[in-house]
Amino acid sequence: MLSSTISLEFASRDLAEIWVIENQIERRNLTPIQLSYYRGLHYHAEKRVVGNISGRSRRNDKLAQNGPINNQLSTADKLAKQYDVSRNTIKRDAQLATA
């Protein structure tokens, strides 16, 4: 059987990791612990991405004042909404992924 692959390009390794995690969650029949682990990994990768964006914005005061970053949900709130769980669940999942 011949399978085809496609190449994808991402702006950073963290964005590529987020893409992989989201696909794993969507395509797999995961146990609750595995699902928690992947949500925790997603949280950590998302924090790195947001941190990189915020760091660049702080260096540019005009962008920091007028940019969309100040109006966004926290990472935990965003992922909680995406995965239909509570903010605290995402925080606990992050602790699980760290352990």
N, CA, C and O atoms as a GROMACS GRO file, in nm:
protein
  396
    1MET      N    1   0.084  -0.116   0.000
    1MET     CA    2   0.000   0.000   0.000
    1MET      C    3   0.090   0.124   0.000
    1MET      O    4   0.185   0.132   0.077
    2LEU      N    5   0.059   0.217  -0.085
    2LEU     CA    6   0.136   0.339  -0.098
    2LEU      C    7   0.067   0.451  -0.022
    2LEU      O    8  -0.051   0.478  -0.044
    3SER      N    9   0.139   0.516   0.067
    3SER     CA   10   0.078   0.626   0.140
    3SER      C   11   0.143   0.757   0.094
    3SER      O   12   0.259   0.760   0.055
    4SER      N   13   0.065   0.860   0.100
    4SER     CA   14   0.119   0.990   0.060
    4SER      C   15   0.137   1.078   0.183
    4SER      O   16   0.063   1.067   0.281
    5THR      N   17   0.234   1.163   0.177
    5THR     CA   18   0.259   1.257   0.286
    5THR      C   19   0.263   1.398   0.228
    5THR      O   20   0.288   1.418   0.109
    6ILE      N   21   0.237   1.492   0.314
    6ILE     CA   22   0.248   1.630   0.273
    6ILE      C   23   0.344   1.701   0.368
    6ILE      O   24   0.356   1.663   0.485
    7SER      N   25   0.411   1.800   0.319
    7SER     CA   26   0.502   1.878   0.402
    7SER      C   27   0.430   2.002   0.451
    7SER      O   28   0.361   2.070   0.375
    8LEU      N   29   0.447   2.030   0.578
    8LEU     CA   30   0.390   2.149   0.638
    8LEU      C   31   0.503   2.234   0.696
    8LEU      O   32   0.602   2.180   0.746
    9GLU      N   33   0.489   2.363   0.688
    9GLU     CA   34   0.588   2.452   0.746
    9GLU      C   35   0.524   2.531   0.859
    9GLU      O   36   0.410   2.575   0.849
   10PHE      N   37   0.599   2.547   0.966
   10PHE     CA   38   0.551   2.620   1.083
   10PHE      C   39   0.650   2.729   1.118
   10PHE      O   40   0.769   2.717   1.089
   11ALA      N   41   0.601   2.833   1.179
   11ALA     CA   42   0.686   2.946   1.217
   11ALA      C   43   0.783   2.910   1.329
   11ALA      O   44   0.889   2.972   1.342
   12SER      N   45   0.748   2.810   1.409
   12SER     CA   46   0.836   2.769   1.519
   12SER      C   47   0.815   2.622   1.550
   12SER      O   48   0.717   2.561   1.507
   13ARG      N   49   0.906   2.567   1.624
   13ARG     CA   50   0.895   2.428   1.668
   13ARG      C   51   0.775   2.410   1.761
   13ARG      O   52   0.708   2.307   1.757
   14ASP      N   53   0.749   2.510   1.845
   14ASP     CA   54   0.636   2.502   1.937
   14ASP      C   55   0.503   2.495   1.862
   14ASP      O   56   0.414   2.420   1.902
   15LEU      N   57   0.490   2.570   1.754
   15LEU     CA   58   0.367   2.564   1.674
   15LEU      C   59   0.352   2.428   1.608
   15LEU      O   60   0.241   2.376   1.595
   16ALA      N   61   0.463   2.370   1.565
   16ALA     CA   62   0.459   2.235   1.508
   16ALA      C   63   0.416   2.134   1.614
   16ALA      O   64   0.338   2.043   1.586
   17GLU      N   65   0.469   2.150   1.736
   17GLU     CA   66   0.432   2.061   1.846
   17GLU      C   67   0.283   2.072   1.878
   17GLU      O   68   0.216   1.971   1.902
   18ILE      N   69   0.230   2.193   1.877
   18ILE     CA   70   0.087   2.213   1.901
   18ILE      C   71   0.005   2.143   1.794
   18ILE      O   72  -0.097   2.080   1.824
   19TRP      N   73   0.048   2.153   1.670
   19TRP     CA   74  -0.024   2.087   1.560
   19TRP      C   75  -0.027   1.935   1.581
   19TRP      O   76  -0.132   1.872   1.564
   20VAL      N   77   0.086   1.877   1.618
   20VAL     CA   78   0.094   1.733   1.642
   20VAL      C   79   0.002   1.693   1.758
   20VAL      O   80  -0.072   1.595   1.748
   21ILE      N   81   0.007   1.769   1.867
   21ILE     CA   82  -0.074   1.737   1.985
   21ILE      C   83  -0.223   1.742   1.950
   21ILE      O   84  -0.297   1.650   1.984
   22GLU      N   85  -0.266   1.848   1.881
   22GLU     CA   86  -0.407   1.859   1.844
   22GLU      C   87  -0.451   1.744   1.755
   22GLU      O   88  -0.562   1.693   1.769
   23ASN      N   89  -0.364   1.702   1.664
   23ASN     CA   90  -0.398   1.589   1.578
   23ASN      C   91  -0.402   1.458   1.656
   23ASN      O   92  -0.487   1.373   1.628
   24GLN      N   93  -0.313   1.441   1.751
   24GLN     CA   94  -0.317   1.321   1.834
   24GLN      C   95  -0.448   1.314   1.911
   24GLN      O   96  -0.511   1.209   1.919
   25ILE      N   97  -0.488   1.426   1.968
   25ILE     CA   98  -0.612   1.428   2.046
   25ILE      C   99  -0.733   1.401   1.957
   25ILE      O  100  -0.824   1.330   1.998
   26GLU      N  101  -0.734   1.456   1.838
   26GLU     CA  102  -0.848   1.436   1.747
   26GLU      C  103  -0.855   1.295   1.691
   26GLU      O  104  -0.965   1.243   1.673
   27ARG      N  105  -0.744   1.234   1.663
   27ARG     CA  106  -0.743   1.107   1.590
   27ARG      C  107  -0.734   0.983   1.676
   27ARG      O  108  -0.753   0.872   1.626
   28ARG      N  109  -0.707   0.998   1.800
   28ARG     CA  110  -0.682   0.882   1.885
   28ARG      C  111  -0.797   0.856   1.982
   28ARG      O  112  -0.868   0.948   2.023
   29ASN      N  113  -0.813   0.730   2.016
   29ASN     CA  114  -0.904   0.690   2.122
   29ASN      C  115  -0.820   0.684   2.249
   29ASN      O  116  -0.766   0.579   2.284
   30LEU      N  117  -0.809   0.797   2.318
   30LEU     CA  118  -0.717   0.809   2.430
   30LEU      C  119  -0.786   0.779   2.562
   30LEU      O  120  -0.905   0.805   2.580
   31THR      N  121  -0.709   0.723   2.654
   31THR     CA  122  -0.758   0.706   2.791
   31THR      C  123  -0.765   0.845   2.855
   31THR      O  124  -0.703   0.939   2.805
   32PRO      N  125  -0.838   0.861   2.963
   32PRO     CA  126  -0.845   0.992   3.030
   32PRO      C  127  -0.707   1.046   3.072
   32PRO      O  128  -0.682   1.166   3.062
   33ILE      N  129  -0.619   0.958   3.117
   33ILE     CA  130  -0.485   1.002   3.157
   33ILE      C  131  -0.406   1.049   3.036
   33ILE      O  132  -0.338   1.151   3.044
   34GLN      N  133  -0.414   0.977   2.926
   34GLN     CA  134  -0.344   1.018   2.805
   34GLN      C  135  -0.396   1.152   2.754
   34GLN      O  136  -0.319   1.238   2.712
   35LEU      N  137  -0.526   1.170   2.758
   35LEU     CA  138  -0.586   1.295   2.714
   35LEU      C  139  -0.538   1.410   2.804
   35LEU      O  140  -0.506   1.518   2.754
   36SER      N  141  -0.534   1.388   2.933
   36SER     CA  142  -0.484   1.490   3.026
   36SER      C  143  -0.338   1.524   2.995
   36SER      O  144  -0.300   1.641   2.996
   37TYR      N  145  -0.259   1.422   2.968
   37TYR     CA  146  -0.118   1.443   2.937
   37TYR      C  147  -0.102   1.530   2.812
   37TYR      O  148  -0.023   1.625   2.812
   38TYR      N  149  -0.175   1.500   2.707
   38TYR     CA  150  -0.166   1.578   2.584
   38TYR      C  151  -0.216   1.721   2.603
   38TYR      O  152  -0.159   1.815   2.548
   39ARG      N  153  -0.323   1.739   2.681
   39ARG     CA  154  -0.369   1.875   2.710
   39ARG      C  155  -0.262   1.952   2.787
   39ARG      O  156  -0.242   2.070   2.763
   40GLY      N  157  -0.194   1.884   2.879
   40GLY     CA  158  -0.085   1.948   2.954
   40GLY      C  159   0.031   1.986   2.863
   40GLY      O  160   0.087   2.095   2.877
   41LEU      N  161   0.067   1.899   2.770
   41LEU     CA  162   0.172   1.931   2.673
   41LEU      C  163   0.130   2.051   2.589
   41LEU      O  164   0.212   2.139   2.560
   42HIS      N  165   0.004   2.053   2.549
   42HIS     CA  166  -0.047   2.164   2.469
   42HIS      C  167  -0.037   2.294   2.548
   42HIS      O  168   0.003   2.397   2.494
   43TYR      N  169  -0.072   2.290   2.675
   43TYR     CA  170  -0.063   2.408   2.761
   43TYR      C  171   0.080   2.462   2.765
   43TYR      O  172   0.102   2.582   2.748
   44HIS      N  173   0.177   2.374   2.787
   44HIS     CA  174   0.317   2.417   2.797
   44HIS      C  175   0.367   2.474   2.664
   44HIS      O  176   0.436   2.577   2.663
   45ALA      N  177   0.333   2.410   2.553
   45ALA     CA  178   0.375   2.461   2.422
   45ALA      C  179   0.310   2.595   2.392
   45ALA      O  180   0.374   2.686   2.339
   46GLU      N  181   0.184   2.607   2.426
   46GLU     CA  182   0.111   2.733   2.403
   46GLU      C  183   0.171   2.846   2.487
   46GLU      O  184   0.183   2.959   2.439
   47LYS      N  185   0.208   2.816   2.611
   47LYS     CA  186   0.270   2.917   2.697
   47LYS      C  187   0.402   2.965   2.637
   47LYS      O  188   0.433   3.084   2.643
   48ARG      N  189   0.480   2.874   2.579
   48ARG     CA  190   0.605   2.914   2.516
   48ARG      C  191   0.579   3.006   2.397
   48ARG      O  192   0.650   3.104   2.377
   49VAL      N  193   0.478   2.973   2.317
   49VAL     CA  194   0.444   3.056   2.201
   49VAL      C  195   0.397   3.193   2.246
   49VAL      O  196   0.444   3.294   2.195
   50VAL      N  197   0.306   3.198   2.342
   50VAL     CA  198   0.254   3.325   2.393
   50VAL      C  199   0.366   3.405   2.458
   50VAL      O  200   0.371   3.527   2.443
   51GLY      N  201   0.454   3.340   2.529
   51GLY     CA  202   0.568   3.408   2.592
   51GLY      C  203   0.659   3.472   2.490
   51GLY      O  204   0.707   3.583   2.510
   52ASN      N  205   0.682   3.403   2.379
   52ASN     CA  206   0.766   3.459   2.273
   52ASN      C  207   0.700   3.581   2.211
   52ASN      O  208   0.767   3.680   2.182
   53ILE      N  209   0.570   3.576   2.191
   53ILE     CA  210   0.498   3.689   2.133
   53ILE      C  211   0.500   3.806   2.231
   53ILE      O  212   0.525   3.920   2.192
   54SER      N  213   0.473   3.778   2.359
   54SER     CA  214   0.471   3.884   2.460
   54SER      C  215   0.608   3.947   2.476
   54SER      O  216   0.620   4.068   2.492
   55GLY      N  217   0.712   3.866   2.473
   55GLY     CA  218   0.848   3.918   2.487
   55GLY      C  219   0.881   4.016   2.376
   55GLY      O  220   0.941   4.120   2.401
   56ARG      N  221   0.843   3.984   2.255
   56ARG     CA  222   0.867   4.075   2.143
   56ARG      C  223   0.784   4.201   2.160
   56ARG      O  224   0.831   4.310   2.128
   57SER      N  225   0.661   4.188   2.210
   57SER     CA  226   0.573   4.304   2.225
   57SER      C  227   0.625   4.399   2.332
   57SER      O  228   0.614   4.521   2.317
   58ARG      N  229   0.681   4.345   2.440
   58ARG     CA  230   0.731   4.432   2.545
   58ARG      C  231   0.845   4.518   2.496
   58ARG      O  232   0.862   4.631   2.541
   59ARG      N  233   0.924   4.466   2.401
   59ARG     CA  234   1.034   4.544   2.347
   59ARG      C  235   0.983   4.658   2.258
   59ARG      O  236   1.054   4.756   2.236
   60ASN      N  237   0.863   4.644   2.208
   60ASN     CA  238   0.805   4.747   2.123
   60ASN      C  239   0.684   4.805   2.197
   60ASN      O  240   0.574   4.751   2.188
   61ASP      N  241   0.704   4.916   2.269
   61ASP     CA  242   0.600   4.972   2.356
   61ASP      C  243   0.471   5.003   2.281
   61ASP      O  244   0.362   4.983   2.334
   62LYS      N  245   0.483   5.052   2.160
   62LYS     CA  246   0.363   5.088   2.084
   62LYS      C  247   0.279   4.964   2.055
   62LYS      O  248   0.157   4.967   2.070
   63LEU      N  249   0.344   4.855   2.015
   63LEU     CA  250   0.272   4.731   1.989
   63LEU      C  251   0.212   4.675   2.117
   63LEU      O  252   0.101   4.623   2.116
   64ALA      N  253   0.285   4.685   2.228
   64ALA     CA  254   0.234   4.634   2.356
   64ALA      C  255   0.108   4.708   2.399
   64ALA      O  256   0.018   4.648   2.458
   65GLN      N  257   0.101   4.838   2.369
   65GLN     CA  258  -0.017   4.915   2.408
   65GLN      C  259  -0.136   4.889   2.317
   65GLN      O  260  -0.250   4.884   2.363
   66ASN      N  261  -0.110   4.874   2.188
   66ASN     CA  262  -0.217   4.864   2.090
   66ASN      C  263  -0.240   4.724   2.036
   66ASN      O  264  -0.337   4.701   1.963
   67GLY      N  265  -0.153   4.630   2.070
   67GLY     CA  266  -0.162   4.495   2.015
   67GLY      C  267  -0.276   4.414   2.073
   67GLY      O  268  -0.331   4.451   2.177
   68PRO      N  269  -0.311   4.304   2.007
   68PRO     CA  270  -0.422   4.220   2.053
   68PRO      C  271  -0.390   4.136   2.175
   68PRO      O  272  -0.480   4.077   2.234
   69ILE      N  273  -0.264   4.129   2.215
   69ILE     CA  274  -0.223   4.041   2.324
   69ILE      C  275  -0.293   4.079   2.454
   69ILE      O  276  -0.330   3.991   2.532
   70ASN      N  277  -0.311   4.209   2.479
   70ASN     CA  278  -0.371   4.253   2.605
   70ASN      C  279  -0.517   4.213   2.617
   70ASN      O  280  -0.568   4.207   2.729
   71ASN      N  281  -0.585   4.184   2.507
   71ASN     CA  282  -0.728   4.153   2.510
   71ASN      C  283  -0.757   4.004   2.501
   71ASN      O  284  -0.873   3.965   2.498
   72GLN      N  285  -0.655   3.920   2.497
   72GLN     CA  286  -0.675   3.777   2.480
   72GLN      C  287  -0.703   3.708   2.613
   72GLN      O  288  -0.670   3.758   2.720
   73LEU      N  289  -0.765   3.590   2.602
   73LEU     CA  290  -0.785   3.505   2.718
   73LEU      C  291  -0.651   3.450   2.764
   73LEU      O  292  -0.555   3.445   2.686
   74SER      N  293  -0.644   3.408   2.889
   74SER     CA  294  -0.523   3.342   2.936
   74SER      C  295  -0.511   3.208   2.862
   74SER      O  296  -0.609   3.158   2.807
   75THR      N  297  -0.393   3.153   2.863
   75THR     CA  298  -0.369   3.025   2.796
   75THR      C  299  -0.459   2.916   2.853
   75THR      O  300  -0.518   2.839   2.778
   76ALA      N  301  -0.470   2.911   2.985
   76ALA     CA  302  -0.554   2.809   3.049
   76ALA      C  303  -0.700   2.827   3.010
   76ALA      O  304  -0.769   2.728   2.983
   77ASP      N  305  -0.748   2.951   3.006
   77ASP     CA  306  -0.888   2.976   2.968
   77ASP      C  307  -0.913   2.939   2.822
   77ASP      O  308  -1.017   2.881   2.789
   78LYS      N  309  -0.818   2.973   2.736
   78LYS     CA  310  -0.832   2.941   2.593
   78LYS      C  311  -0.841   2.789   2.571
   78LYS      O  312  -0.927   2.741   2.498
   79LEU      N  313  -0.750   2.716   2.634
   79LEU     CA  314  -0.750   2.570   2.617
   79LEU      C  315  -0.870   2.505   2.685
   79LEU      O  316  -0.923   2.406   2.636
   80ALA      N  317  -0.912   2.561   2.798
   80ALA     CA  318  -1.031   2.509   2.865
   80ALA      C  319  -1.152   2.518   2.773
   80ALA      O  320  -1.232   2.425   2.764
   81LYS      N  321  -1.164   2.630   2.706
   81LYS     CA  322  -1.274   2.648   2.611
   81LYS      C  323  -1.260   2.553   2.492
   81LYS      O  324  -1.358   2.493   2.448
   82GLN      N  325  -1.138   2.539   2.441
   82GLN     CA  326  -1.114   2.452   2.326
   82GLN      C  327  -1.148   2.306   2.357
   82GLN      O  328  -1.207   2.237   2.274
   83TYR      N  329  -1.110   2.258   2.475
   83TYR     CA  330  -1.129   2.118   2.512
   83TYR      C  331  -1.254   2.094   2.596
   83TYR      O  332  -1.281   1.981   2.637
   84ASP      N  333  -1.330   2.199   2.622
   84ASP     CA  334  -1.455   2.190   2.697
   84ASP      C  335  -1.433   2.131   2.836
   84ASP      O  336  -1.504   2.039   2.880
   85VAL      N  337  -1.334   2.186   2.905
   85VAL     CA  338  -1.305   2.149   3.044
   85VAL      C  339  -1.284   2.279   3.122
   85VAL      O  340  -1.287   2.388   3.064
   86SER      N  341  -1.263   2.268   3.251
   86SER     CA  342  -1.242   2.388   3.332
   86SER      C  343  -1.097   2.435   3.322
   86SER      O  344  -1.007   2.361   3.282
   87ARG      N  345  -1.078   2.560   3.361
   87ARG     CA  346  -0.944   2.619   3.365
   87ARG      C  347  -0.855   2.541   3.461
   87ARG      O  348  -0.738   2.517   3.432
   88ASN      N  349  -0.911   2.500   3.575
   88ASN     CA  350  -0.835   2.423   3.674
   88ASN      C  351  -0.793   2.287   3.621
   88ASN      O  352  -0.686   2.237   3.655
   89THR      N  353  -0.877   2.226   3.537
   89THR     CA  354  -0.841   2.098   3.476
   89THR      C  355  -0.718   2.115   3.389
   89THR      O  356  -0.628   2.031   3.391
   90ILE      N  357  -0.712   2.222   3.312
   90ILE     CA  358  -0.596   2.248   3.226
   90ILE      C  359  -0.471   2.268   3.312
   90ILE      O  360  -0.364   2.218   3.277
   91LYS      N  361  -0.484   2.340   3.422
   91LYS     CA  362  -0.369   2.361   3.511
   91LYS      C  363  -0.320   2.229   3.571
   91LYS      O  364  -0.200   2.206   3.580
   92ARG      N  365  -0.414   2.142   3.611
   92ARG     CA  366  -0.376   2.011   3.665
   92ARG      C  367  -0.312   1.925   3.555
   92ARG      O  368  -0.216   1.852   3.581
   93ASP      N  369  -0.366   1.933   3.434
   93ASP     CA  370  -0.308   1.859   3.322
   93ASP      C  371  -0.163   1.904   3.296
   93ASP      O  372  -0.077   1.822   3.263
   94ALA      N  373  -0.138   2.034   3.312
   94ALA     CA  374  -0.002   2.086   3.293
   94ALA      C  375   0.092   2.026   3.399
   94ALA      O  376   0.207   1.993   3.370
   95GLN      N  377   0.042   2.014   3.522
   95GLN     CA  378   0.124   1.954   3.627
   95GLN      C  379   0.152   1.807   3.595
   95GLN      O  380   0.262   1.759   3.618
   96LEU      N  381   0.051   1.737   3.543
   96LEU     CA  382   0.069   1.597   3.504
   96LEU      C  383   0.175   1.584   3.395
   96LEU      O  384   0.261   1.497   3.402
   97ALA      N  385   0.167   1.671   3.295
   97ALA     CA  386   0.264   1.664   3.185
   97ALA      C  387   0.406   1.695   3.232
   97ALA      O  388   0.502   1.641   3.177
   98THR      N  389   0.418   1.779   3.332
   98THR     CA  390   0.550   1.812   3.386
   98THR      C  391   0.608   1.694   3.464
   98THR      O  392   0.728   1.668   3.459
   99ALA      N  393   0.521   1.623   3.535
   99ALA     CA  394   0.566   1.509   3.616
   99ALA      C  395   0.604   1.397   3.526
   99ALA      O  396   0.645   1.291   3.574
   0.00000   0.00000   0.00000
